[in-house]
Amino acid sequence: MTMEQICIRLVKVDMLSPVRALNRFPSVIRCCASARTDLMRTNSSSSLKSRGSVTAAASSLCLRSRSGLNTCITAFRPPAERVPLIIQPTREFHTSGRLRALPAPLIWMVLKPLQKLIAIILGRSIRKWWLALPPNKKQLFREWTWRRRWHFVGAGAGLLFFVSLFLLTHLDESPVTGRTRLLVFSRENFMELAQVTAEAYMEEFKDSLIAPSDPRHQVVEQAVRILAERNQDIAEISSVPWTVHVVDGPTINAFVLPNGNVFIFTGMLEAVADIHQLVFILGHEMAHALIGHAAEQASLSHVVELLSLILLTAIWAICPRDSLAVLGQWIQGKLVQFLFDRPFSRKLEAEADQVGLQLAAKACADVRAGPVFWQQMEIYDQLRGEPTIPEWLSTHPSHQNRVRQLDRLVPEALELRASCDCPALPKADPRVIFHQAVKLLLDNAKKQENIAQEKKNEKERAGVILPFPQSPPVLTQGSQPQRGGVLATSALPQTLLSK
């Protein structure tokens, strides 16, 4: 067998690892370089591909493996000299669709029940292990624990140190207010989560979305545009593209995602009396997004949840029965909810009211309409017969507390509005007009009730018993209040359109 045949056979056998073949048989490869003509002739049978010649006196041979590594052998033959070899390894890259990783907050929400389950299983296992120990081993374990009590104290102090270090390294300053807060999840993480959430809401409300040509959609879109344009000095507003979605539904609600997607229901449009109240509500919701309240609330919940897992494990380890452990877990959850979650949520709502009032002032809205809206909502809840619950049981401040807070903030907001070159406001204060209207309505209702009572007394004195007439429907419990709609005006006030 000639050297040329050996070379061709070697390449056929070791095609899957051409580089290894070159390293093991350097002498044979030198012969292969001189026999390049024979290799190129057998290219079709050995699945080898020639890359052509580099110059008139040079040629290349590329061996391709299944791993995607191509080994190119280029042989140059200068006159009257031995043929040198140049080995050029190259790799082919294949691109595919980019996979989007799940946002960290979403992963935490998915793993949250699993963490609780692990804590329950661990605590229950510790309890069973302790109950299965004989009395003498329990006594030995107590003595061993007591001898090493300082080790446990040191371990607890070290754990407390690392927890404190973690909290200190994740402190951040909130926009606009400058308040120091804890942020475990970054704004970028919640931007990714907001995109996923927006897609889910669009799928949920796809049959209820109002067309952009609808006047109600145009009013909301113009109000959002004015708020965004007049607050361009805030980076969290200028860097976000704001998109409006109006959902046809009776729910009195509106919310804004961190990525600028605004969702508002037509029930909210019917609840506001004028465009100024609408601008205040939208400013409140935009304040939640620009400050990053969702990330802040999730961060605190995440830290509290991790610390409560230790208490949850101890509950299931100490309680003698599973029923008592379930009761202890329920009590622990309620304590965390009422001591941490709900007070913190009320604090964020109050901050959103403050910042939303500032955004509305810079948009040249009448900020005096903000307290009036919450007074309207209080009356509306009373007329619907909604039960009044204590504020400490709610995630939002009471309507009365919100009105009092906004009344304290209105003078400062009016100064801010005047400094933004806004047109002068009318002298009539909406708060005074609202109080006068409510007082007049109550007086009229009282007069009608007195008249009806007198008629009833006269009929009874005459010996004719008639059924008691009903009260006016305006004040009847459970009746629908007469609310002004935002579309009652034909167009936006010149106060806003001029800016």
Buried (B, 14 or more C-beta within 10 A) or exposed (E): EEBBEBBBEBBEEBBEBBBEBBEEBEEBBBBBBBBBEBBBEEEEEBEBEEBEEEEEEBBBBBBBBEEEBBBBBBBBBEEEEEBEBEEEEEEEEEEEEEEEEEBBBBEBBEEEEEBBEBBBEBBBEBBEEEEEEEEEEEEEEEEEEEEEEEEEEEEEEEEEEEEEEEEEEBEBEBBBBEEEBBBBBBBEBBBBBBBBBBEEBEEEBEEEBBEEEBEBBBBBBBBBEBBBEBBEEBEBBEEBEBBBBBBBEEEBBBBBBBBBBBBBBBBBBBBBBBBBBBBBBBBBBBBBBBBBBBBBBBBBBBBBBEEBBEBBBBBBBBBEEEEEBBEBBEEBBEEBEEEBBBBBBBBBBBBBBBBBBBBBBBBBBBBBBBBBBBBBBBBBBBBEEEEEEEBEEEBBBBBEBBBBBBEEBBEBBBEBBEEBEBEEBEEEBBBEEBEEEEEEBEEEBEEBBEEBEEEBEEEEEEEEEEEEEEBBEBBEEEBEBEBBBBBEEEEBBEBBEEB
